[in-house]
Structure formats: C-alpha cells, structure tokens
Amino acid sequence: MTTSLIVGATGQTGAYLTRTLIGQGHEVIATSRNWNETNPWRFEKLGVLDSVRGLSLSPSDISGIRATLERCQPDEIYYLAGPSSVAASFHEPKDTLHQIIDPIVAFLDAMRSAKSSARFFNAASSDCFGFQPLTRLTEESSFRPRSPYAVAKSAAFWNVKNYRDAYGLNASNGILTNHESPLRGDNFVTQKIIKGLLDVASGRKSRVKLGATGVSRDWLWAGDVAEAITQINGAAQPSDYVVASGKSSTLQEFIQLACRQLDLDPETVIEHDRQLFRPTDIESISLDPGKILRDFGWQARHDLKDIVRTLLAGEFDPISSEKA
C-alpha cells in the first residue's frame, strides 16, 4: 500500500486530495501543527475522517520532519501548507514570506539529509506569473509576481526545482490556478460572492460589497485539481505542471452566472468599494495546460457554470448542466 503524507491537509485542497488518495487505496497521514486541536470539519463533510491518520507536525521543524520521515516512511509527500490569501499578504508581507518559504526549505533539506526517495509535490500558484497580457503562459514562462504572496510562492517554486536539479530529489511543482468548492475559506472572494448573493436572495441583506470585478481568472473545481495533483506526484519522473482549464473568465461573469440562477440583477445587488481594491493585481491571465494533458491525459472536467451552480447548491461534488 502506498503511504501518502499530506502536510497542511485540513484545507480545501488537502481534504479533496485526501478523499482522492483514499479512493485510490492509499494510506493517508494528514498533518497539522496540533492535530488534537484541529477542527477536521472538511474531512467530515467529505466522509473521510475515519480513514485518515492524524499527526502533529510543524512544517518548519527540521528535527520533527526528520523524525516523521523516519517513523512514517512515506512514499509520497504533498506540501499544501502555508498562507493562501493574496489580499492578506499585502498586510503581512514579511510573515507571508517566511511562512511560505521556510517550511519548504526545511522539508526539502530534511529529505536531502535523510536521502529520502519519497516523491514530493509542492502546491505552487499561477499568481507567480503576474500580469502578462496577450501571453499564453506555460511552465517555461517567466515569473513576474505582483503580491507578497506571489513573491514567496515563486521562491518556493525555485527552491523545489533547485533541490531536484542539484540534489536529485524527486520533487515536482504544480502551478495551480484558482480552484473552488463549498470547502473554500470564507475569506476568498468567490465564497463572499456566493454567500452574499444567497443572503440577498433570502432578504437578509440588500447588497454585496466587492472590489475590482473586471479581473479574469482560470477557475477549476477543487476535486479536479486533487486528481491532477495525484497524477503529477505519481509520475516516474518529477517535473513542473500548469494545472488549469485553459479558459479564463472575469469575476463579473462569475457574478452574472450566480445572479442569473438566483434571479437577481447584478447592477442593483453589487456595490463596488475602493477600499477592497488591492494595491496591485493581476488584471487577466491566460494559462496553457497542454503539458499535463499530453503527459497524463488530465483536463478539467467542470466549467465555470458547473462550479457556480454547485457552490450555490452547497454541494461537495459538482452539479453539471446534465444533472441540473
């Protein structure tokens, strides 16, 4: 049986990844800084809590990492921990930098010292590309980060690649685009929109305050991303992959889809607040997932309409147009 260690397993991506790996017959060891104080509600929602082995581990504790590698002998390691909010990183740039980079280096160096043969996956971010208009972005495209979060994620990406090239670690990066589900944190704009519009539709509030809605992103369903991650880390040869649909839509289009299903007028229920605009932002992005399609046959199975429909219904598995 394959033993999979997921660092930062209790977030949205970790929960869907846990369910995917358990479905593939893996033994899953999930870590958090203090497992006994962790609220595993996402595991409960996906019905996998009883199948997970929980473990306390600080991602920046090298001695603790070494002890965990020795004790658990994982075949695979998935690193998903660290801050995930771009907006919050502008308020805490120094903390964001250290919380993202330091644990990655600690894990990679512990693996190097232990001569670990485990396959290591790092969750990188499409935010690393920054704003490159009229450019179809691939694994070979340059990074031009426009937020403290993206700066830190870029450094983490290059550390993974350096340990792979310099020390021979089986380490890969997945350059993940935005991915959604009802397990997404409330601090993310998509959740704010969905919950706000549901409140408007029910009469609990009259408007939803948002920042810029003209920005475009390539949205995925979190379960699709989990499947991509397992394929990347299960490959015989480590590499880096853009994980995306290849189709971008504006936040305004996301809002319009949600409003249409709720019979709301976006012009009357959305209020723009300049205080919610970021100092710098990625106005648009165009991602090319051709490599992951060629190597593994992976492609996104759910489009933005499916995602919005499922978020409004509060379901943990996608509702496609055929089911609606």
Secondary structure, DSSP 8 states (H G I E B T S, - for coil): --EEEEETTTSHHHHHHHHHHHHTT-EEEEEETTGGG---HHHHHHT-GGGEEEEE--TT-HHHHHHHHHHH--SEEEE--S---HHHHHH-HHHHHHHHHHHHHHHHHHHHHHT---EEEEEEEGGGG---TT--B-TTS-----SHHHHHHHHHHHHHHHHHHHH---EEEEEE--EE-TTS-TTSHHHHHHHHHHHHHHTS-S-EEES----EE--EEHHHHHHHHHHHHTSSS--EEEE--S--EEHHHHHHHHHHHHT--HHHHEEE-GGGS-SS------B--HHHHHHH-------HHHHHHHHHHT-SS---TTT-
